[in-house]
Amino acid sequence: MSSPQNNLAEGYENGLSCLEVRLDRIVRNYLSLQKRLKRGADCAAVVKADSYGLGTTEIVPELYKANCRHFYVANIAGGLTVRTALVGQEAQVYILNGPYGAAPEELAWHKLTPVLNTPGDVEYWSDFASRSGQRLSAVIQLDTGMNRLGFAAVEMLWLEKNAARLKALDVRYVMSHLACADEPSHPKNREQLERFKKMTQQLGLPCRFSLSNSSGIFLGEDYHFDQVRPGCALYGINPQPGQENPMQGVVVWKTRILQIRNAEPGETVGYGADYRLASRVKLATISVGYADGLLRSFSGTGAVYINGQKCPVVGRISMELIVADITHVTPAPHERGWAEIIGDHQTVDDVAAAENTIGYEVLINLGRSHKRVYSGQG
Ligand SMILES: *Cc1c(COP(=O)(O)O)cnc(C)c1O
């Protein structure tokens, strides 16, 4: 391990906490997903919310080098970030939440393709297309059972009646989204698949189809259609909960031990004094807290790894500090040494389980509160 001075020179935040994003692992995850696809199906990348908090500006060019040409974001700001990261390159950028948030001229200028979810969206986008004399690209989303975004079965009639509007647009894909893909035996998966086939047939547009997120890819080729849209699996989250994770971890989160002390039976640790020691222990106070994206629900359930050994977090999580029991660790940890929160010994999903949430939220919380260090650029 390099000295603290070296780490500072590498840009580690305050020299105290480091969130490393391994770009080569993201690329490897992308390629391994692509390898699982039915012949002819494209692997897009979902990079919404600044690529799940890990940094679109750095991640998207690496995916592009791996031949990814389709990127999904939630909104126009996210789309512009992708365009800026890929200046001069040919790539499709789709806006999941529709054509709003900027003037339609701006979307068209930057060649951003909105996903149209409602009759109002189709009217808005096709009116602008005819007004400006352009054949604009679009994706149509159908709701096949999630009740979130997209045309419902009862709105199919509207789409049929307004076929001329759709014809005036360049409809690239018809898509839908699965509610339960991470539970392979859930009957909803088949149900949505069948409904998707039925609705797309009814629509009869000469375009391509897209249904699956990360977990959907693992439901089999029936679910791949012409394009899949993985997000979480690219960033190392297990798309098959309960089974061995086929993806590689992408995040390494380490932080420093500030102080080491001995404490006696009967003493308490942290706010509320509700963690009472049963025996003599050695404790490490570590430079991380809920301000850094570690949830308070990590109290009493979470652990960090020091010298590769598990150290339970004791007492409540503070804003910028936690305390871990290091009594058993050999060789003995030292002040200013590192503790791993996410890395080789503990995955994003492990931290999520301890926090009673999902890996997605862990990543988003981390990304928001950290300066990131990138490694493995191609
Ligand atoms: C977020 C999202 C995805 C990616 O989902 P993951 O579970 O992260 O793979 C795909 N499609 C849509 C419509 C989404 O909103």
The ligand as an SDF file (V2000), in Angstrom:
LIG
                    3D

 15 15  0  0  0  0  0  0  0  0999 V2000
  -33.4550    1.8170  -14.7410 C   0  0  0  0  0  0  0  0  0  0  0  0
  -34.0380    1.1570  -15.9180 C   0  0  0  0  0  0  0  0  0  0  0  0
  -33.3790    0.0760  -16.5330 C   0  0  0  0  0  0  0  0  0  0  0  0
  -32.1430   -0.5680  -15.9460 C   0  0  0  0  0  0  0  0  0  0  0  0
  -32.5380   -1.4030  -14.8710 O   0  0  0  0  0  0  0  0  0  0  0  0
  -31.4860   -2.3050  -14.0560 P   0  0  0  0  0  0  0  0  0  0  0  0
  -32.3330   -3.0890  -13.1300 O   0  0  0  0  0  0  0  0  0  0  0  0
  -30.5910   -1.3400  -13.3170 O   0  0  0  0  0  0  0  0  0  0  0  0
  -30.7270   -3.1110  -15.0290 O   0  0  0  0  0  0  0  0  0  0  0  0
  -33.9140   -0.4170  -17.7190 C   0  0  0  0  0  0  0  0  0  0  0  0
  -35.0540    0.0980  -18.2390 N   0  0  0  0  0  0  0  0  0  0  0  0
  -35.7240    1.1070  -17.6500 C   0  0  0  0  0  0  0  0  0  0  0  0
  -36.9800    1.6110  -18.2630 C   0  0  0  0  0  0  0  0  0  0  0  0
  -35.2430    1.6610  -16.4700 C   0  0  0  0  0  0  0  0  0  0  0  0
  -35.9260    2.6490  -15.8760 O   0  0  0  0  0  0  0  0  0  0  0  0
  1  2  1  0
  2  3  1  0
  2 14  2  0
  3  4  1  0
  3 10  2  0
  4  5  1  0
  5  6  1  0
  6  7  2  0
  6  8  1  0
  6  9  1  0
 10 11  1  0
 11 12  2  0
 12 13  1  0
 12 14  1  0
 14 15  1  0
M  END
$$$$
